[in-house]
Amino acid sequence: MDSQKKPIQIFKILFIGNSPSGKSSFIIRYSDNEFRENYIQTMGLDFRLNIVELKGKQIKLQMWDTAGEKRMRSLTTTYYNGALGVFIFYDLTNRQSFVDVLKWIEEVEQHSNKNIIKMLVGNKSDLINSREVLFEEGQKLADEKGMFFIETSAQNGNNVKQAVLILSNAILTKQEELQKQEELQKQEELQNQEEQQL
């Protein structure tokens, strides 16, 4: 790809949710296509860059992996600034992580831009016999909160790339809509100025 012909847009995407819900493993699966059994839990923040092409445009995905512990929440909130998308994770083999999703949604609503695109992710779908949260429960919550929803497995890669693609496309669509609104607003302002001068 010729980056000079196709300017790169930057999408800042946050990964939030209780630890350990598999956020880091998801990012590693997406970025490196591998799964690490003994991955060290994220302390504070981790950061990955990935470039994708959407609608003929080069998009740089800034993936911010945040720690899920309460003591790290204050650090996490400073990184909502400029975020265009957020994955809210829960471990579908851990009921409490699903219950706590409401707290994470509240945090997003308090600290992020109102146009941020949200996706609820039920991770560890490969652990069929250990499931504590039904698919229908995740879908219902996502529908109620106006979010996308998907179940994934960082272990086997199921739906990982699809989740990123869905969120990234939704962000691009939203950014295009906002740009059109801004252009229309500028046109209206110019038209009003011209009418006042007549």
C-alpha positions in Angstrom: 0.0 0.0 0.0 1.2 3.5 -0.8 0.7 5.5 2.4 1.3 8.7 0.5 -1.8 8.1 -1.6 -3.9 6.9 1.2 -3.7 9.1 4.3 -3.8 7.1 7.5 -6.7 7.8 9.9 -6.1 6.9 13.6 -8.8 5.1 15.7 -8.1 5.0 19.4 -9.9 1.9 20.8 -10.0 1.0 24.5 -10.3 -2.5 26.0 -12.0 -2.5 29.4 -13.6 -4.9 31.8 -12.8 -7.0 34.8 -9.5 -8.9 35.1 -8.9 -11.5 33.9 -11.6 -11.4 31.2 -9.1 -12.1 28.4 -8.6 -8.5 27.0 -4.8 -8.9 26.6 -5.2 -12.4 25.1 -7.7 -11.0 22.6 -5.3 -8.3 21.5 -2.4 -10.8 21.1 -4.6 -13.1 19.1 -5.7 -10.3 16.8 -2.2 -8.8 16.5 0.0 -11.9 16.5 -2.5 -14.7 15.8 -1.3 -16.6 18.9 -2.5 -17.5 22.3 -0.2 -17.4 25.4 -1.3 -19.7 28.2 0.9 -17.9 30.8 0.4 -14.3 29.8 1.3 -11.9 32.6 -1.7 -9.8 33.7 -1.6 -6.2 32.5 -0.4 -3.7 35.0 -1.7 -0.3 34.2 -1.8 0.0 30.4 -0.5 -1.8 27.4 -0.6 -0.5 23.8 -0.7 -2.2 20.4 -0.8 -0.7 16.8 -2.4 -2.4 13.9 -3.2 -1.1 10.4 -6.3 -2.2 8.5 -7.9 -1.1 5.3 -11.5 -0.2 5.3 -13.5 1.2 2.4 -10.2 1.9 0.6 -8.8 3.8 3.5 -5.8 3.0 5.7 -6.8 2.9 9.4 -4.3 2.8 12.2 -5.9 1.0 15.2 -4.5 2.2 18.5 -5.5 -0.6 20.9 -5.2 0.4 24.6 -5.3 -2.5 26.9 -6.3 -1.4 30.4 -6.0 -3.1 33.7 -9.3 -4.1 35.2 -8.5 -3.8 38.9 -10.3 -1.1 40.9 -7.0 0.4 42.1 -6.1 1.1 38.4 -9.5 2.7 37.5 -8.2 6.3 38.1 -5.4 5.6 35.7 -7.8 4.2 33.1 -10.1 7.2 33.1 -7.5 9.5 31.8 -7.2 7.5 28.6 -10.9 7.9 27.5 -10.0 11.2 26.0 -9.9 10.8 22.2 -11.2 7.3 22.2 -13.5 6.5 19.3 -14.4 3.0 20.2 -14.4 0.7 23.2 -14.6 -3.0 23.8 -16.3 -3.9 27.1 -15.2 -7.4 28.1 -16.7 -10.0 30.4 -15.7 -13.6 31.0 -18.7 -15.7 30.1 -17.5 -18.3 32.6 -17.6 -15.7 35.4 -21.0 -14.4 36.3 -19.6 -11.5 38.4 -17.6 -10.1 35.5 -20.9 -9.9 33.5 -22.7 -8.2 36.5 -19.9 -5.6 36.6 -20.3 -4.7 33.0 -22.9 -2.1 34.1 -20.2 -0.3 36.1 -17.9 -0.3 33.1 -20.7 1.1 30.9 -21.3 3.8 33.5 -17.6 4.7 33.5 -17.6 4.9 29.6 -20.7 7.2 29.7 -19.1 9.4 32.3 -15.6 9.8 30.8 -15.9 9.4 27.0 -17.3 11.3 24.0 -21.0 10.7 23.4 -20.2 9.4 19.9 -18.0 6.6 21.1 -18.9 3.2 19.6 -19.3 0.4 22.1 -19.1 -3.3 21.7 -19.9 -5.8 24.5 -17.6 -8.9 24.3 -18.3 -12.2 26.0 -14.9 -13.8 25.9 -13.8 -17.4 26.5 -16.6 -19.0 24.3 -14.4 -22.1 23.9 -15.0 -23.0 27.6 -18.5 -24.5 26.8 -18.8 -26.5 29.9 -17.9 -23.7 32.2 -20.4 -21.1 30.8 -22.2 -19.0 33.5 -23.7 -16.3 31.2 -26.0 -17.2 28.3 -25.6 -15.7 24.9 -29.1 -14.3 25.1 -28.2 -12.4 28.3 -25.3 -10.7 26.6 -27.4 -9.8 23.6 -30.2 -8.4 25.7 -27.9 -6.2 27.7 -26.2 -4.9 24.6 -29.5 -4.1 22.9 -30.7 -2.3 26.0 -27.5 -0.2 26.1 -27.2 0.4 22.4 -24.1 -1.6 21.9 -22.9 -4.2 19.4 -22.5 -7.7 20.9 -20.3 -10.7 20.1 -18.9 -13.7 21.8 -15.3 -14.5 21.2 -12.5 -16.9 22.1 -9.0 -15.6 22.3 -7.9 -19.2 22.8 -9.0 -20.5 19.4 -9.5 -17.1 17.6 -13.2 -17.4 17.1 -14.8 -14.1 16.2 -11.7 -12.1 17.2 -11.0 -10.5 13.8 -14.8 -10.2 13.1 -15.2 -8.2 16.4 -12.5 -5.7 15.4 -13.8 -5.4 11.9 -17.4 -4.7 13.1 -16.3 -2.0 15.6 -13.8 -0.4 13.2 -16.4 -0.2 10.4 -18.9 1.3 12.8 -16.3 3.9 13.9 -15.5 4.8 10.3 -19.2 5.2 9.4 -19.8 7.4 12.5 -16.7 9.6 11.6 -18.0 10.0 8.1 -21.4 11.0 9.4 -19.9 13.5 11.7 -17.8 15.0 9.0 -20.8 15.4 6.7 -22.7 17.1 9.5 -19.8 19.5 10.1 -19.6 20.3 6.4 -23.3 21.0 6.2 -23.1 23.2 9.3 -20.2 25.2 7.7 -22.3 25.6 4.5 -25.2 26.9 6.4 -23.1 29.3 8.3 -21.6 30.6 5.1 -25.0 30.9 3.5 -26.3 32.9 6.6 -23.3 35.2 6.4 -24.0 35.9 2.7 -27.6 36.6 3.3 -26.8 39.0 6.1 -24.4 40.9 3.7 -27.2 41.4 1.1 
